[in-house]
């Protein structure tokens, strides 16, 4: 581990949209922990509730900068607008309906002080009502610098399904030219794919960084074309953009295809359970050839049991889409 002599400085960037009931708890969870080397920049994305009025209580706080966006840009657009405002060495995106887990700031600062890394990740707590459940967000050894040769970062993300942006802290100089794809759902999946191509090293700590609020209103019931396009598009984007590097590791290529097809089969089943026949037909017409090709590229190197289970899922998927 490499000790850094300069203090660790972090810019905490918070996009706000219609979270009047939660944003105060979010900000207070951060203010209770940070030191003089942190700044908080909050951008209100033209909320239609009283989020901006709630934020006025922090107008004169020395550690908080409030910004009112001229028009609504969505989560990705607001994050993109926040990043150029950051002035510190590291950046931490936190969603305004979540909270910084108690003790997380000190854990992050101590880890960054001992390791010169492009990204630090951690676990999180799934938070619903009064219940919080710990969620592991990485595989491997904690507090160890991992070089991102041979696609180690995206391997970790894919294996653990940890596409979240908010349980990671980034070196600002590394991500300054990476933007979130605006107008898309599942922006974090696209972002992690792009990030994997620029970071040189990373590490994880075995401690929750965020209390992630699972809001009932955020759970999608009926899935529309936008959801299907962006969800499946995000995983196709990952496969296609990593294709140039995957040849170096055919084992991971196989595993990525396996995980990608599982996502597709899961969506088909969800649409069937929702009895959304129109969306099943849309998916069949626009995506089935692409994902069937991915399936046929998968070899038995994923393991015999996995291979057999995937074959069953493929048969079930084709049966659903043929009805």
Residue pairs with C-beta under 8 A, 6 or more apart in sequence:
1 114
1 115
1 143
1 145
2 114
2 115
2 116
3 113
3 114
4 112
4 113
4 114
4 116
7 37
8 37
8 89
8 90
8 109
8 112
8 113
9 37
9 38
9 39
9 88
9 89
9 90
10 34
10 37
10 38
10 39
10 88
10 89
10 90
10 91
10 92
10 105
10 108
10 109
10 169
11 38
11 39
11 41
11 85
11 86
11 87
11 88
11 90
11 91
11 92
11 172
12 30
12 34
12 38
12 39
12 40
12 41
12 92
12 94
13 41
13 43
13 79
13 82
13 83
13 85
13 86
13 91
13 92
13 93
13 94
14 23
14 26
14 27
14 40
14 41
14 42
14 43
14 82
14 93
14 94
14 95
14 96
15 43
15 45
15 75
15 78
15 79
15 82
15 93
15 95
15 96
16 23
16 42
16 43
16 44
16 45
16 47
16 51
16 55
16 78
16 96
17 44
17 45
17 46
17 47
17 51
17 72
17 75
17 78
17 96
18 47
18 48
18 49
18 51
19 26
19 47
19 49
19 51
19 96
19 97
20 47
20 49
20 50
20 51
20 53
20 54
22 96
22 97
22 98
22 213
23 42
23 51
23 54
23 55
23 96
23 97
24 54
24 57
25 99
26 94
26 95
26 96
26 97
26 98
26 99
26 100
27 40
27 42
27 58
27 64
29 99
29 100
29 101
29 102
29 211
30 40
30 94
30 99
30 100
30 105
31 40
31 61
31 63
31 64
32 102
33 100
33 102
33 103
33 104
33 105
33 106
34 40
34 63
34 105
35 105
35 109
37 88
37 109
38 63
38 88
38 105
39 63
39 65
39 86
39 87
39 88
40 63
40 64
40 65
41 64
41 65
41 67
41 82
41 85
41 86
42 55
42 58
42 64
42 65
42 66
42 67
42 96
43 67
43 68
43 69
43 78
43 81
43 82
44 51
44 52
44 55
44 66
44 67
44 68
44 69
45 69
45 72
45 73
45 74
45 75
45 77
45 78
46 69
46 70
46 71
46 72
51 96
52 68
55 66
56 66
58 64
58 66
59 66
65 85
67 81
67 82
67 85
69 78
69 81
73 80
73 81
73 182
74 182
74 183
75 180
75 187
76 179
76 180
76 181
76 182
76 183
76 184
76 187
77 180
77 182
79 93
79 165
79 180
80 179
80 180
80 182
82 93
83 91
83 172
83 175
83 176
86 172
88 172
89 171
89 172
89 173
90 112
90 169
90 170
90 171
90 172
91 169
91 170
91 171
91 172
91 175
92 108
92 166
92 168
92 169
92 170
93 165
93 166
94 100
94 166
94 210
95 166
97 213
97 215
98 127
98 166
98 210
98 211
98 212
98 213
99 127
99 210
99 211
99 213
100 209
100 210
100 211
101 124
101 125
101 207
101 208
101 209
101 210
101 211
103 207
104 122
104 207
104 208
104 209
104 210
107 122
107 205
107 207
107 209
108 120
108 122
108 169
108 205
108 209
111 120
111 143
111 203
111 205
112 120
112 169
114 143
115 143
115 145
115 203
117 145
117 171
117 201
117 202
117 203
118 148
118 170
118 171
118 174
118 198
118 199
118 200
118 201
118 202
119 153
119 168
119 169
119 170
119 171
119 174
119 195
119 199
119 202
119 203
120 168
120 169
120 202
120 203
120 204
120 205
121 137
121 138
121 162
121 167
121 168
121 169
121 202
121 203
121 204
121 205
121 209
122 137
122 138
122 167
122 168
122 204
122 205
122 206
122 207
122 208
122 209
122 210
123 134
123 135
123 136
123 137
123 138
123 167
123 206
123 207
123 208
123 209
124 135
124 137
124 164
124 166
124 167
124 208
124 209
124 210
124 211
124 212
125 132
125 133
125 134
125 135
125 208
125 210
125 211
125 212
126 132
126 133
126 134
126 135
126 212
126 214
127 211
127 212
127 213
127 214
128 213
128 214
132 211
134 208
135 208
135 212
136 160
137 160
137 162
137 164
137 167
137 204
138 156
138 160
138 162
138 204
139 156
139 159
139 160
140 146
140 156
140 204
142 203
142 204
142 205
142 206
143 203
143 204
143 205
143 206
144 203
145 201
145 202
145 203
146 152
146 153
146 156
146 201
146 202
146 203
147 200
147 201
148 196
148 199
148 200
148 201
148 202
150 248
150 249
151 196
151 242
151 245
151 246
151 248
151 249
151 252
152 202
153 195
153 196
153 199
153 202
154 192
154 193
154 196
154 238
154 242
155 252
156 162
156 204
157 163
157 192
157 196
158 255
158 256
158 259
159 255
163 186
163 188
163 189
163 192
164 188
164 210
164 212
165 187
165 188
165 191
165 192
166 209
166 210
166 212
167 209
167 210
167 212
168 209
169 209
170 195
174 198
174 199
174 200
175 195
175 198
178 191
178 194
178 195
178 198
180 187
180 190
180 191
181 187
181 190
181 191
184 190
184 230
184 233
184 234
185 226
185 227
185 230
185 231
186 230
186 231
186 234
189 234
189 235
189 237
189 238
190 234
190 237
193 234
193 237
193 238
193 241
193 242
194 241
196 242
197 241
197 242
220 227
221 274
222 274
222 276
223 267
223 270
223 271
223 274
223 276
223 279
224 279
225 279
225 282
228 267
228 279
228 282
228 283
228 287
229 286
231 263
231 267
232 263
232 264
232 267
232 283
232 287
232 291
235 260
235 263
235 264
236 260
236 290
238 256
238 260
239 256
239 257
239 260
239 294
242 256
246 252
246 253
246 256
247 253
250 301
251 301
253 297
254 297
254 298
254 299
254 301
254 302
255 302
257 294
257 295
257 297
257 298
258 298
258 302
258 306
258 310
260 291
260 294
261 291
261 294
261 295
261 298
261 310
261 313
261 314
262 310
262 313
264 287
264 291
264 294
264 317
265 313
265 314
265 316
265 317
267 283
268 280
268 283
268 317
268 320
268 321
269 316
269 317
269 320
271 279
271 280
271 283
272 280
272 320
280 320
280 321
283 321
284 321
288 321
295 310
295 314
298 307
298 310
299 307
300 307
302 310
